[in-house]
């Protein structure tokens, strides 16, 4: 039996490969944005913000 809903076909190998590449590109872009925002925040607040008492 097929577990897919009616009207949905399984992906071909080429489509799955393309989807995987697109997902990886999105993940890398998101990671780069997180790092960029972190670096910009530290640059704006100054490096001493990491050495404050908790």
mmCIF entry with sequence, helices, sheets and N, C-alpha, C, O atoms, coordinates in Angstrom:
data_MODEL
# 
_entry.id   MODEL 
# 
_entity.id                         1 
_entity.type                       polymer 
_entity.pdbx_number_of_molecules   1 
# 
_entity_poly.entity_id                      1 
_entity_poly.type                           'polypeptide(L)' 
_entity_poly.nstd_linkage                   no 
_entity_poly.nstd_monomer                   no 
_entity_poly.pdbx_seq_one_letter_code       
;(UNK)(UNK)(UNK)(UNK)(UNK)(UNK)(UNK)(UNK)(UNK)(UNK)(UNK)(UNK)(UNK)(UNK)(UNK)(UNK)
(UNK)(UNK)(UNK)(UNK)(UNK)(UNK)(UNK)(UNK)(UNK)(UNK)(UNK)(UNK)(UNK)(UNK)(UNK)(UNK)
(UNK)(UNK)(UNK)(UNK)(UNK)(UNK)(UNK)(UNK)(UNK)(UNK)(UNK)(UNK)(UNK)(UNK)(UNK)(UNK)
(UNK)(UNK)(UNK)(UNK)(UNK)(UNK)
;
_entity_poly.pdbx_seq_one_letter_code_can   XXXXXXXXXXXXXXXXXXXXXXXXXXXXXXXXXXXXXXXXXXXXXXXXXXXXXX 
_entity_poly.pdbx_strand_id                 A 
# 
loop_
_entity_poly_seq.entity_id 
_entity_poly_seq.num 
_entity_poly_seq.mon_id 
_entity_poly_seq.hetero 
1 1  UNK n 
1 2  UNK n 
1 3  UNK n 
1 4  UNK n 
1 5  UNK n 
1 6  UNK n 
1 7  UNK n 
1 8  UNK n 
1 9  UNK n 
1 10 UNK n 
1 11 UNK n 
1 12 UNK n 
1 13 UNK n 
1 14 UNK n 
1 15 UNK n 
1 16 UNK n 
1 17 UNK n 
1 18 UNK n 
1 19 UNK n 
1 20 UNK n 
1 21 UNK n 
1 22 UNK n 
1 23 UNK n 
1 24 UNK n 
1 25 UNK n 
1 26 UNK n 
1 27 UNK n 
1 28 UNK n 
1 29 UNK n 
1 30 UNK n 
1 31 UNK n 
1 32 UNK n 
1 33 UNK n 
1 34 UNK n 
1 35 UNK n 
1 36 UNK n 
1 37 UNK n 
1 38 UNK n 
1 39 UNK n 
1 40 UNK n 
1 41 UNK n 
1 42 UNK n 
1 43 UNK n 
1 44 UNK n 
1 45 UNK n 
1 46 UNK n 
1 47 UNK n 
1 48 UNK n 
1 49 UNK n 
1 50 UNK n 
1 51 UNK n 
1 52 UNK n 
1 53 UNK n 
1 54 UNK n 
# 
_struct_asym.id          A 
_struct_asym.entity_id   1 
# 
loop_
_struct_conf.conf_type_id 
_struct_conf.id 
_struct_conf.pdbx_PDB_helix_id 
_struct_conf.beg_label_comp_id 
_struct_conf.beg_label_asym_id 
_struct_conf.beg_label_seq_id 
_struct_conf.pdbx_beg_PDB_ins_code 
_struct_conf.end_label_comp_id 
_struct_conf.end_label_asym_id 
_struct_conf.end_label_seq_id 
_struct_conf.pdbx_end_PDB_ins_code 
_struct_conf.beg_auth_comp_id 
_struct_conf.beg_auth_asym_id 
_struct_conf.beg_auth_seq_id 
_struct_conf.end_auth_comp_id 
_struct_conf.end_auth_asym_id 
_struct_conf.end_auth_seq_id 
_struct_conf.pdbx_PDB_helix_class 
_struct_conf.details 
_struct_conf.pdbx_PDB_helix_length 
HELX_P HELX_P1 AA1 UNK A 13 ? UNK A 45 ? UNK A 13 UNK A 45 1 ? 33 
HELX_P HELX_P2 AA2 UNK A 47 ? UNK A 51 ? UNK A 47 UNK A 51 5 ? 5  
# 
_struct_conf_type.id          HELX_P 
_struct_conf_type.criteria    ? 
_struct_conf_type.reference   ? 
# 
loop_
_atom_site.group_PDB 
_atom_site.id 
_atom_site.type_symbol 
_atom_site.label_atom_id 
_atom_site.label_alt_id 
_atom_site.label_comp_id 
_atom_site.label_asym_id 
_atom_site.label_entity_id 
_atom_site.label_seq_id 
_atom_site.pdbx_PDB_ins_code 
_atom_site.Cartn_x 
_atom_site.Cartn_y 
_atom_site.Cartn_z 
_atom_site.occupancy 
_atom_site.B_iso_or_equiv 
_atom_site.pdbx_formal_charge 
_atom_site.auth_seq_id 
_atom_site.auth_comp_id 
_atom_site.auth_asym_id 
_atom_site.auth_atom_id 
_atom_site.pdbx_PDB_model_num 
ATOM 1   N N  . UNK A 1 1  ? 0.826  -1.187 0.000  1.00 0.00 ? 1  UNK A N  1 
ATOM 2   C CA . UNK A 1 1  ? 0.000  0.000  0.000  1.00 0.00 ? 1  UNK A CA 1 
ATOM 3   C C  . UNK A 1 1  ? 0.869  1.250  0.000  1.00 0.00 ? 1  UNK A C  1 
ATOM 4   O O  . UNK A 1 1  ? 1.973  1.266  0.545  1.00 0.00 ? 1  UNK A O  1 
ATOM 5   N N  . UNK A 1 2  ? 0.351  2.271  -0.613 1.00 0.00 ? 2  UNK A N  1 
ATOM 6   C CA . UNK A 1 2  ? 1.055  3.540  -0.691 1.00 0.00 ? 2  UNK A CA 1 
ATOM 7   C C  . UNK A 1 2  ? 0.548  4.452  0.433  1.00 0.00 ? 2  UNK A C  1 
ATOM 8   O O  . UNK A 1 2  ? -0.660 4.621  0.596  1.00 0.00 ? 2  UNK A O  1 
ATOM 9   N N  . UNK A 1 3  ? 1.466  5.036  1.203  1.00 0.00 ? 3  UNK A N  1 
ATOM 10  C CA . UNK A 1 3  ? 1.092  5.892  2.326  1.00 0.00 ? 3  UNK A CA 1 
ATOM 11  C C  . UNK A 1 3  ? 0.836  7.335  1.911  1.00 0.00 ? 3  UNK A C  1 
ATOM 12  O O  . UNK A 1 3  ? 0.475  8.161  2.749  1.00 0.00 ? 3  UNK A O  1 
ATOM 13  N N  . UNK A 1 4  ? 1.017  7.651  0.639  1.00 0.00 ? 4  UNK A N  1 
ATOM 14  C CA . UNK A 1 4  ? 0.808  9.016  0.176  1.00 0.00 ? 4  UNK A CA 1 
ATOM 15  C C  . UNK A 1 4  ? -0.675 9.303  -0.005 1.00 0.00 ? 4  UNK A C  1 
ATOM 16  O O  . UNK A 1 4  ? -1.441 8.417  -0.385 1.00 0.00 ? 4  UNK A O  1 
ATOM 17  N N  . UNK A 1 5  ? -1.083 10.548 0.268  1.00 0.00 ? 5  UNK A N  1 
ATOM 18  C CA . UNK A 1 5  ? -2.491 10.899 0.029  1.00 0.00 ? 5  UNK A CA 1 
ATOM 19  C C  . UNK A 1 5  ? -2.845 10.787 -1.448 1.00 0.00 ? 5  UNK A C  1 
ATOM 20  O O  . UNK A 1 5  ? -1.967 10.791 -2.310 1.00 0.00 ? 5  UNK A O  1 
ATOM 21  N N  . UNK A 1 6  ? -4.119 10.690 -1.722 1.00 0.00 ? 6  UNK A N  1 
ATOM 22  C CA . UNK A 1 6  ? -4.575 10.561 -3.096 1.00 0.00 ? 6  UNK A CA 1 
ATOM 23  C C  . UNK A 1 6  ? -4.208 11.815 -3.894 1.00 0.00 ? 6  UNK A C  1 
ATOM 24  O O  . UNK A 1 6  ? -4.386 12.934 -3.414 1.00 0.00 ? 6  UNK A O  1 
ATOM 25  N N  . UNK A 1 7  ? -3.707 11.626 -5.091 1.00 0.00 ? 7  UNK A N  1 
ATOM 26  C CA . UNK A 1 7  ? -3.339 12.738 -5.961 1.00 0.00 ? 7  UNK A CA 1 
ATOM 27  C C  . UNK A 1 7  ? -1.908 13.206 -5.775 1.00 0.00 ? 7  UNK A C  1 
ATOM 28  O O  . UNK A 1 7  ? -1.482 14.137 -6.458 1.00 0.00 ? 7  UNK A O  1 
ATOM 29  N N  . UNK A 1 8  ? -1.144 12.587 -4.868 1.00 0.00 ? 8  UNK A N  1 
ATOM 30  C CA . UNK A 1 8  ? 0.252  12.958 -4.636 1.00 0.00 ? 8  UNK A CA 1 
ATOM 31  C C  . UNK A 1 8  ? 1.125  11.830 -5.149 1.00 0.00 ? 8  UNK A C  1 
ATOM 32  O O  . UNK A 1 8  ? 0.948  10.669 -4.779 1.00 0.00 ? 8  UNK A O  1 
ATOM 33  N N  . UNK A 1 9  ? 2.059  12.182 -5.997 1.00 0.00 ? 9  UNK A N  1 
ATOM 34  C CA . UNK A 1 9  ? 2.950  11.163 -6.542 1.00 0.00 ? 9  UNK A CA 1 
ATOM 35  C C  . UNK A 1 9  ? 4.302  11.233 -5.842 1.00 0.00 ? 9  UNK A C  1 
ATOM 36  O O  . UNK A 1 9  ? 4.689  12.303 -5.371 1.00 0.00 ? 9  UNK A O  1 
ATOM 37  N N  . UNK A 1 10 ? 5.023  10.133 -5.764 1.00 0.00 ? 10 UNK A N  1 
ATOM 38  C CA . UNK A 1 10 ? 6.354  10.158 -5.144 1.00 0.00 ? 10 UNK A CA 1 
ATOM 39  C C  . UNK A 1 10 ? 7.337  10.954 -6.004 1.00 0.00 ? 10 UNK A C  1 
ATOM 40  O O  . UNK A 1 10 ? 7.172  11.066 -7.219 1.00 0.00 ? 10 UNK A O  1 
ATOM 41  N N  . UNK A 1 11 ? 8.349  11.497 -5.356 1.00 0.00 ? 11 UNK A N  1 
ATOM 42  C CA . UNK A 1 11 ? 9.355  12.269 -6.077 1.00 0.00 ? 11 UNK A CA 1 
ATOM 43  C C  . UNK A 1 11 ? 10.276 11.346 -6.856 1.00 0.00 ? 11 UNK A C  1 
ATOM 44  O O  . UNK A 1 11 ? 10.586 10.235 -6.427 1.00 0.00 ? 11 UNK A O  1 
ATOM 45  N N  . UNK A 1 12 ? 10.702 11.833 -8.010 1.00 0.00 ? 12 UNK A N  1 
ATOM 46  C CA . UNK A 1 12 ? 11.721 11.099 -8.750 1.00 0.00 ? 12 UNK A CA 1 
ATOM 47  C C  . UNK A 1 12 ? 13.061 11.358 -8.084 1.00 0.00 ? 12 UNK A C  1 
ATOM 48  O O  . UNK A 1 12 ? 13.177 12.251 -7.245 1.00 0.00 ? 12 UNK A O  1 
ATOM 49  N N  . UNK A 1 13 ? 14.072 10.582 -8.452 1.00 0.00 ? 13 UNK A N  1 
ATOM 50  C CA . UNK A 1 13 ? 15.401 10.752 -7.877 1.00 0.00 ? 13 UNK A CA 1 
ATOM 51  C C  . UNK A 1 13 ? 15.949 12.152 -8.171 1.00 0.00 ? 13 UNK A C  1 
ATOM 52  O O  . UNK A 1 13 ? 16.587 12.761 -7.312 1.00 0.00 ? 13 UNK A O  1 
ATOM 53  N N  . UNK A 1 14 ? 15.703 12.654 -9.366 1.00 0.00 ? 14 UNK A N  1 
ATOM 54  C CA . UNK A 1 14 ? 16.190 13.989 -9.738 1.00 0.00 ? 14 UNK A CA 1 
ATOM 55  C C  . UNK A 1 14 ? 15.492 15.080 -8.925 1.00 0.00 ? 14 UNK A C  1 
ATOM 56  O O  . UNK A 1 14 ? 16.128 16.041 -8.494 1.00 0.00 ? 14 UNK A O  1 
ATOM 57  N N  . UNK A 1 15 ? 14.183 14.928 -8.718 1.00 0.00 ? 15 UNK A N  1 
ATOM 58  C CA . UNK A 1 15 ? 13.435 15.911 -7.927 1.00 0.00 ? 15 UNK A CA 1 
ATOM 59  C C  . UNK A 1 15 ? 13.883 15.898 -6.468 1.00 0.00 ? 15 UNK A C  1 
ATOM 60  O O  . UNK A 1 15 ? 13.993 16.951 -5.840 1.00 0.00 ? 15 UNK A O  1 
ATOM 61  N N  . UNK A 1 16 ? 14.139 14.714 -5.933 1.00 0.00 ? 16 UNK A N  1 
ATOM 62  C CA . UNK A 1 16 ? 14.597 14.599 -4.553 1.00 0.00 ? 16 UNK A CA 1 
ATOM 63  C C  . UNK A 1 16 ? 15.981 15.241 -4.398 1.00 0.00 ? 16 UNK A C  1 
ATOM 64  O O  . UNK A 1 16 ? 16.249 15.913 -3.402 1.00 0.00 ? 16 UNK A O  1 
ATOM 65  N N  . UNK A 1 17 ? 16.840 15.033 -5.371 1.00 0.00 ? 17 UNK A N  1 
ATOM 66  C CA . UNK A 1 17 ? 18.184 15.621 -5.335 1.00 0.00 ? 17 UNK A CA 1 
ATOM 67  C C  . UNK A 1 17 ? 18.101 17.144 -5.398 1.00 0.00 ? 17 UNK A C  1 
ATOM 68  O O  . UNK A 1 17 ? 18.821 17.833 -4.675 1.00 0.00 ? 17 UNK A O  1 
ATOM 69  N N  . UNK A 1 18 ? 17.233 17.673 -6.254 1.00 0.00 ? 18 UNK A N  1 
ATOM 70  C CA . UNK A 1 18 ? 17.048 19.117 -6.367 1.00 0.00 ? 18 UNK A CA 1 
ATOM 71  C C  . UNK A 1 18 ? 16.493 19.688 -5.073 1.00 0.00 ? 18 UNK A C  1 
ATOM 72  O O  . UNK A 1 18 ? 16.934 20.745 -4.623 1.00 0.00 ? 18 UNK A O  1 
ATOM 73  N N  . UNK A 1 19 ? 15.528 18.998 -4.468 1.00 0.00 ? 19 UNK A N  1 
ATOM 74  C CA . UNK A 1 19 ? 14.949 19.460 -3.204 1.00 0.00 ? 19 UNK A CA 1 
ATOM 75  C C  . UNK A 1 19 ? 16.002 19.466 -2.099 1.00 0.00 ? 19 UNK A C  1 
ATOM 76  O O  . UNK A 1 19 ? 16.050 20.399 -1.297 1.00 0.00 ? 19 UNK A O  1 
ATOM 77  N N  . UNK A 1 20 ? 16.842 18.442 -2.048 1.00 0.00 ? 20 UNK A N  1 
ATOM 78  C CA . UNK A 1 20 ? 17.895 18.359 -1.050 1.00 0.00 ? 20 UNK A CA 1 
ATOM 79  C C  . UNK A 1 20 ? 18.878 19.520 -1.194 1.00 0.00 ? 20 UNK A C  1 
ATOM 80  O O  . UNK A 1 20 ? 19.274 20.130 -0.201 1.00 0.00 ? 20 UNK A O  1 
ATOM 81  N N  . UNK A 1 21 ? 19.269 19.824 -2.436 1.00 0.00 ? 21 UNK A N  1 
ATOM 82  C CA . UNK A 1 21 ? 20.189 20.938 -2.679 1.00 0.00 ? 21 UNK A CA 1 
ATOM 83  C C  . UNK A 1 21 ? 19.576 22.274 -2.268 1.00 0.00 ? 21 UNK A C  1 
ATOM 84  O O  . UNK A 1 21 ? 20.245 23.117 -1.672 1.00 0.00 ? 21 UNK A O  1 
ATOM 85  N N  . UNK A 1 22 ? 18.295 22.456 -2.593 1.00 0.00 ? 22 UNK A N  1 
ATOM 86  C CA . UNK A 1 22 ? 17.600 23.695 -2.235 1.00 0.00 ? 22 UNK A CA 1 
ATOM 87  C C  . UNK A 1 22 ? 17.495 23.824 -0.711 1.00 0.00 ? 22 UNK A C  1 
ATOM 88  O O  . UNK A 1 22 ? 17.689 24.911 -0.167 1.00 0.00 ? 22 UNK A O  1 
ATOM 89  N N  . UNK A 1 23 ? 17.192 22.732 -0.031 1.00 0.00 ? 23 UNK A N  1 
ATOM 90  C CA . UNK A 1 23 ? 17.092 22.751 1.431  1.00 0.00 ? 23 UNK A CA 1 
ATOM 91  C C  . UNK A 1 23 ? 18.440 23.079 2.064  1.00 0.00 ? 23 UNK A C  1 
ATOM 92  O O  . UNK A 1 23 ? 18.503 23.827 3.039  1.00 0.00 ? 23 UNK A O  1 
ATOM 93  N N  . UNK A 1 24 ? 19.502 22.531 1.525  1.00 0.00 ? 24 UNK A N  1 
ATOM 94  C CA . UNK A 1 24 ? 20.841 22.816 2.033  1.00 0.00 ? 24 UNK A CA 1 
ATOM 95  C C  . UNK A 1 24 ? 21.203 24.283 1.820  1.00 0.00 ? 24 UNK A C  1 
ATOM 96  O O  . UNK A 1 24 ? 21.786 24.910 2.705  1.00 0.00 ? 24 UNK A O  1 
ATOM 97  N N  . UNK A 1 25 ? 20.866 24.831 0.663  1.00 0.00 ? 25 UNK A N  1 
ATOM 98  C CA . UNK A 1 25 ? 21.141 26.241 0.384  1.00 0.00 ? 25 UNK A CA 1 
ATOM 99  C C  . UNK A 1 25 ? 20.370 27.145 1.340  1.00 0.00 ? 25 UNK A C  1 
ATOM 100 O O  . UNK A 1 25 ? 20.912 28.138 1.824  1.00 0.00 ? 25 UNK A O  1 
ATOM 101 N N  . UNK A 1 26 ? 19.121 26.813 1.614  1.00 0.00 ? 26 UNK A N  1 
ATOM 102 C CA . UNK A 1 26 ? 18.321 27.609 2.554  1.00 0.00 ? 26 UNK A CA 1 
ATOM 103 C C  . UNK A 1 26 ? 18.916 27.517 3.954  1.00 0.00 ? 26 UNK A C  1 
ATOM 104 O O  . UNK A 1 26 ? 19.008 28.529 4.649  1.00 0.00 ? 26 UNK A O  1 
ATOM 105 N N  . UNK A 1 27 ? 19.317 26.331 4.377  1.00 0.00 ? 27 UNK A N  1 
ATOM 106 C CA . UNK A 1 27 ? 19.902 26.152 5.705  1.00 0.00 ? 27 UNK A CA 1 
ATOM 107 C C  . UNK A 1 27 ? 21.205 26.932 5.845  1.00 0.00 ? 27 UNK A C  1 
ATOM 108 O O  . UNK A 1 27 ? 21.431 27.574 6.871  1.00 0.00 ? 27 UNK A O  1 
ATOM 109 N N  . UNK A 1 28 ? 22.056 26.887 4.840  1.00 0.00 ? 28 UNK A N  1 
ATOM 110 C CA . UNK A 1 28 ? 23.323 27.628 4.889  1.00 0.00 ? 28 UNK A CA 1 
ATOM 111 C C  . UNK A 1 28 ? 23.087 29.130 4.908  1.00 0.00 ? 28 UNK A C  1 
ATOM 112 O O  . UNK A 1 28 ? 23.785 29.857 5.614  1.00 0.00 ? 28 UNK A O  1 
ATOM 113 N N  . UNK A 1 29 ? 22.112 29.603 4.139  1.00 0.00 ? 29 UNK A N  1 
ATOM 114 C CA . UNK A 1 29 ? 21.785 31.026 4.126  1.00 0.00 ? 29 UNK A CA 1 
ATOM 115 C C  . UNK A 1 29 ? 21.254 31.464 5.488  1.00 0.00 ? 29 UNK A C  1 
ATOM 116 O O  . UNK A 1 29 ? 21.629 32.523 5.990  1.00 0.00 ? 29 UNK A O  1 
ATOM 117 N N  . UNK A 1 30 ? 20.394 30.661 6.079  1.00 0.00 ? 30 UNK A N  1 
ATOM 118 C CA . UNK A 1 30 ? 19.856 30.979 7.393  1.00 0.00 ? 30 UNK A CA 1 
ATOM 119 C C  . UNK A 1 30 ? 20.968 31.007 8.443  1.00 0.00 ? 30 UNK A C  1 
ATOM 120 O O  . UNK A 1 30 ? 21.003 31.902 9.287  1.00 0.00 ? 30 UNK A O  1 
ATOM 121 N N  . UNK A 1 31 ? 21.862 30.042 8.393  1.00 0.00 ? 31 UNK A N  1 
ATOM 122 C CA . UNK A 1 31 ? 22.995 30.010 9.316  1.00 0.00 ? 31 UNK A CA 1 
ATOM 123 C C  . UNK A 1 31 ? 23.896 31.228 9.157  1.00 0.00 ? 31 UNK A C  1 
ATOM 124 O O  . UNK A 1 31 ? 24.364 31.793 10.146 1.00 0.00 ? 31 UNK A O  1 
ATOM 125 N N  . UNK A 1 32 ? 24.138 31.633 7.914  1.00 0.00 ? 32 UNK A N  1 
ATOM 126 C CA . UNK A 1 32 ? 24.964 32.818 7.662  1.00 0.00 ? 32 UNK A CA 1 
ATOM 127 C C  . UNK A 1 32 ? 24.290 34.073 8.211  1.00 0.00 ? 32 UNK A C  1 
ATOM 128 O O  . UNK A 1 32 ? 24.964 34.943 8.761  1.00 0.00 ? 32 UNK A O  1 
ATOM 129 N N  . UNK A 1 33 ? 22.975 34.176 8.071  1.00 0.00 ? 33 UNK A N  1 
ATOM 130 C CA . UNK A 1 33 ? 22.252 35.329 8.615  1.00 0.00 ? 33 UNK A CA 1 
ATOM 131 C C  . UNK A 1 33 ? 22.318 35.360 10.140 1.00 0.00 ? 33 UNK A C  1 
ATOM 132 O O  . UNK A 1 33 ? 22.473 36.430 10.728 1.00 0.00 ? 33 UNK A O  1 
ATOM 133 N N  . UNK A 1 34 ? 22.205 34.216 10.777 1.00 0.00 ? 34 UNK A N  1 
ATOM 134 C CA . UNK A 1 34 ? 22.300 34.149 12.243 1.00 0.00 ? 34 UNK A CA 1 
ATOM 135 C C  . UNK A 1 34 ? 23.672 34.627 12.690 1.00 0.00 ? 34 UNK A C  1 
ATOM 136 O O  . UNK A 1 34 ? 23.780 35.421 13.625 1.00 0.00 ? 34 UNK A O  1 
ATOM 137 N N  . UNK A 1 35 ? 24.713 34.154 12.036 1.00 0.00 ? 35 UNK A N  1 
ATOM 138 C CA . UNK A 1 35 ? 26.076 34.572 12.383 1.00 0.00 ? 35 UNK A CA 1 
ATOM 139 C C  . UNK A 1 35 ? 26.259 36.064 12.128 1.00 0.00 ? 35 UNK A C  1 
ATOM 140 O O  . UNK A 1 35 ? 26.864 36.761 12.943 1.00 0.00 ? 35 UNK A O  1 
ATOM 141 N N  . UNK A 1 36 ? 25.746 36.559 11.008 1.00 0.00 ? 36 UNK A N  1 
ATOM 142 C CA . UNK A 1 36 ? 25.854 37.979 10.686 1.00 0.00 ? 36 UNK A CA 1 
ATOM 143 C C  . UNK A 1 36 ? 25.164 38.830 11.744 1.00 0.00 ? 36 UNK A C  1 
ATOM 144 O O  . UNK A 1 36 ? 25.737 39.815 12.209 1.00 0.00 ? 36 UNK A O  1 
ATOM 145 N N  . UNK A 1 37 ? 23.941 38.466 12.135 1.00 0.00 ? 37 UNK A N  1 
ATOM 146 C CA . UNK A 1 37 ? 23.227 39.226 13.154 1.00 0.00 ? 37 UNK A CA 1 
ATOM 147 C C  . UNK A 1 37 ? 23.952 39.186 14.491 1.00 0.00 ? 37 UNK A C  1 
ATOM 148 O O  . UNK A 1 37 ? 23.995 40.193 15.199 1.00 0.00 ? 37 UNK A O  1 
ATOM 149 N N  . UNK A 1 38 ? 24.520 38.042 14.849 1.00 0.00 ? 38 UNK A N  1 
ATOM 150 C CA . UNK A 1 38 ? 25.271 37.927 16.088 1.00 0.00 ? 38 UNK A CA 1 
ATOM 151 C C  . UNK A 1 38 ? 26.486 38.851 16.070 1.00 0.00 ? 38 UNK A C  1 
ATOM 152 O O  . UNK A 1 38 ? 26.731 39.579 17.032 1.00 0.00 ? 38 UNK A O  1 
ATOM 153 N N  . UNK A 1 39 ? 27.240 38.820 14.981 1.00 0.00 ? 39 UNK A N  1 
ATOM 154 C CA . UNK A 1 39 ? 28.435 39.653 14.866 1.00 0.00 ? 39 UNK A CA 1 
ATOM 155 C C  . UNK A 1 39 ? 28.057 41.136 14.886 1.00 0.00 ? 39 UNK A C  1 
ATOM 156 O O  . UNK A 1 39 ? 28.727 41.935 15.540 1.00 0.00 ? 39 UNK A O  1 
ATOM 157 N N  . UNK A 1 40 ? 27.002 41.504 14.185 1.00 0.00 ? 40 UNK A N  1 
ATOM 158 C CA . UNK A 1 40 ? 26.574 42.902 14.188 1.00 0.00 ? 40 UNK A CA 1 
ATOM 159 C C  . UNK A 1 40 ? 26.105 43.346 15.572 1.00 0.00 ? 40 UNK A C  1 
ATOM 160 O O  . UNK A 1 40 ? 26.356 44.482 15.974 1.00 0.00 ? 40 UNK A O  1 
ATOM 161 N N  . UNK A 1 41 ? 25.437 42.474 16.292 1.00 0.00 ? 41 UNK A N  1 
ATOM 162 C CA . UNK A 1 41 ? 24.990 42.804 17.641 1.00 0.00 ? 41 UNK A CA 1 
ATOM 163 C C  . UNK A 1 41 ? 26.180 43.016 18.565 1.00 0.00 ? 41 UNK A C  1 
ATOM 164 O O  . UNK A 1 41 ? 26.204 43.981 19.330 1.00 0.00 ? 41 UNK A O  1 
ATOM 165 N N  . UNK A 1 42 ? 27.167 42.129 18.505 1.00 0.00 ? 42 UNK A N  1 
ATOM 166 C CA . UNK A 1 42 ? 28.363 42.271 19.333 1.00 0.00 ? 42 UNK A CA 1 
ATOM 167 C C  . UNK A 1 42 ? 29.121 43.539 18.949 1.00 0.00 ? 42 UNK A C  1 
ATOM 168 O O  . UNK A 1 42 ? 29.636 44.241 19.820 1.00 0.00 ? 42 UNK A O  1 
ATOM 169 N N  . UNK A 1 43 ? 29.192 43.836 17.658 1.00 0.00 ? 43 UNK A N  1 
ATOM 170 C CA . UNK A 1 43 ? 29.887 45.044 17.211 1.00 0.00 ? 43 UNK A CA 1 
ATOM 171 C C  . UNK A 1 43 ? 29.170 46.300 17.718 1.00 0.00 ? 43 UNK A C  1 
ATOM 172 O O  . UNK A 1 43 ? 29.817 47.277 18.095 1.00 0.00 ? 43 UNK A O  1 
ATOM 173 N N  . UNK A 1 44 ? 27.845 46.272 17.727 1.00 0.00 ? 44 UNK A N  1 
ATOM 174 C CA . UNK A 1 44 ? 27.081 47.442 18.181 1.00 0.00 ? 44 UNK A CA 1 
ATOM 175 C C  . UNK A 1 44 ? 27.177 47.619 19.700 1.00 0.00 ? 44 UNK A C  1 
ATOM 176 O O  . UNK A 1 44 ? 27.348 48.739 20.180 1.00 0.00 ? 44 UNK A O  1 
ATOM 177 N N  . UNK A 1 45 ? 27.067 46.523 20.456 1.00 0.00 ? 45 UNK A N  1 
ATOM 178 C CA . UNK A 1 45 ? 27.102 46.600 21.917 1.00 0.00 ? 45 UNK A CA 1 
ATOM 179 C C  . UNK A 1 45 ? 28.519 46.699 22.462 1.00 0.00 ? 45 UNK A C  1 
ATOM 180 O O  . UNK A 1 45 ? 28.719 47.169 23.583 1.00 0.00 ? 45 UNK A O  1 
ATOM 181 N N  . UNK A 1 46 ? 29.477 46.275 21.707 1.00 0.00 ? 46 UNK A N  1 
ATOM 182 C CA . UNK A 1 46 ? 30.870 46.296 22.147 1.00 0.00 ? 46 UNK A CA 1 
ATOM 183 C C  . UNK A 1 46 ? 31.278 44.947 22.703 1.00 0.00 ? 46 UNK A C  1 
ATOM 184 O O  . UNK A 1 46 ? 30.441 44.195 23.201 1.00 0.00 ? 46 UNK A O  1 
ATOM 185 N N  . UNK A 1 47 ? 32.545 44.644 22.621 1.00 0.00 ? 47 UNK A N  1 
ATOM 186 C CA . UNK A 1 47 ? 33.026 43.323 23.079 1.00 0.00 ? 47 UNK A CA 1 
ATOM 187 C C  . UNK A 1 47 ? 32.918 43.140 24.579 1.00 0.00 ? 47 UNK A C  1 
ATOM 188 O O  . UNK A 1 47 ? 32.933 42.001 25.047 1.00 0.00 ? 47 UNK A O  1 
ATOM 189 N N  . UNK A 1 48 ? 32.809 44.213 25.359 1.00 0.00 ? 48 UNK A N  1 
ATOM 190 C CA . UNK A 1 48 ? 32.745 44.083 26.812 1.00 0.00 ? 48 UNK A CA 1 
ATOM 191 C C  . UNK A 1 48 ? 31.436 43.449 27.278 1.00 0.00 ? 48 UNK A C  1 
ATOM 192 O O  . UNK A 1 48 ? 31.345 43.009 28.424 1.00 0.00 ? 48 UNK A O  1 
ATOM 193 N N  . UNK A 1 49 ? 30.427 43.393 26.418 1.00 0.00 ? 49 UNK A N  1 
ATOM 194 C CA . UNK A 1 49 ? 29.150 42.803 26.815 1.00 0.00 ? 49 UNK A CA 1 
ATOM 195 C C  . UNK A 1 49 ? 29.305 41.320 27.160 1.00 0.00 ? 49 UNK A C  1 
ATOM 196 O O  . UNK A 1 49 ? 28.505 40.776 27.921 1.00 0.00 ? 49 UNK A O  1 
ATOM 197 N N  . UNK A 1 50 ? 30.317 40.670 26.614 1.00 0.00 ? 50 UNK A N  1 
ATOM 198 C CA . UNK A 1 50 ? 30.543 39.255 26.901 1.00 0.00 ? 50 UNK A CA 1 
ATOM 199 C C  . UNK A 1 50 ? 31.264 39.047 28.231 1.00 0.00 ? 50 UNK A C  1 
ATOM 200 O O  . UNK A 1 50 ? 31.308 37.922 28.728 1.00 0.00 ? 50 UNK A O  1 
ATOM 201 N N  . UNK A 1 51 ? 31.831 40.104 28.819 1.00 0.00 ? 51 UNK A N  1 
ATOM 202 C CA . UNK A 1 51 ? 32.622 39.964 30.046 1.00 0.00 ? 51 UNK A CA 1 
ATOM 203 C C  . UNK A 1 51 ? 31.890 40.519 31.264 1.00 0.00 ? 51 UNK A C  1 
ATOM 204 O O  . UNK A 1 51 ? 32.527 40.774 32.286 1.00 0.00 ? 51 UNK A O  1 
ATOM 205 N N  . UNK A 1 52 ? 30.596 40.712 31.192 1.00 0.00 ? 52 UNK A N  1 
ATOM 206 C CA . UNK A 1 52 ? 29.854 41.249 32.319 1.00 0.00 ? 52 UNK A CA 1 
ATOM 207 C C  . UNK A 1 52 ? 29.518 40.136 33.295 1.00 0.00 ? 52 UNK A C  1 
ATOM 208 O O  . UNK A 1 52 ? 29.415 38.977 32.893 1.00 0.00 ? 52 UNK A O  1 
ATOM 209 N N  . UNK A 1 53 ? 29.345 40.463 34.570 1.00 0.00 ? 53 UNK A N  1 
ATOM 210 C CA . UNK A 1 53 ? 28.964 39.409 35.527 1.00 0.00 ? 53 UNK A CA 1 
ATOM 211 C C  . UNK A 1 53 ? 27.533 38.951 35.307 1.00 0.00 ? 53 UNK A C  1 
ATOM 212 O O  . UNK A 1 53 ? 26.665 39.735 34.922 1.00 0.00 ? 53 UNK A O  1 
ATOM 213 N N  . UNK A 1 54 ? 27.304 37.683 35.553 1.00 0.00 ? 54 UNK A N  1 
ATOM 214 C CA . UNK A 1 54 ? 25.957 37.129 35.344 1.00 0.00 ? 54 UNK A CA 1 
ATOM 215 C C  . UNK A 1 54 ? 25.158 37.167 36.609 1.00 0.00 ? 54 UNK A C  1 
ATOM 216 O O  . UNK A 1 54 ? 24.002 36.743 36.623 1.00 0.00 ? 54 UNK A O  1 
# 
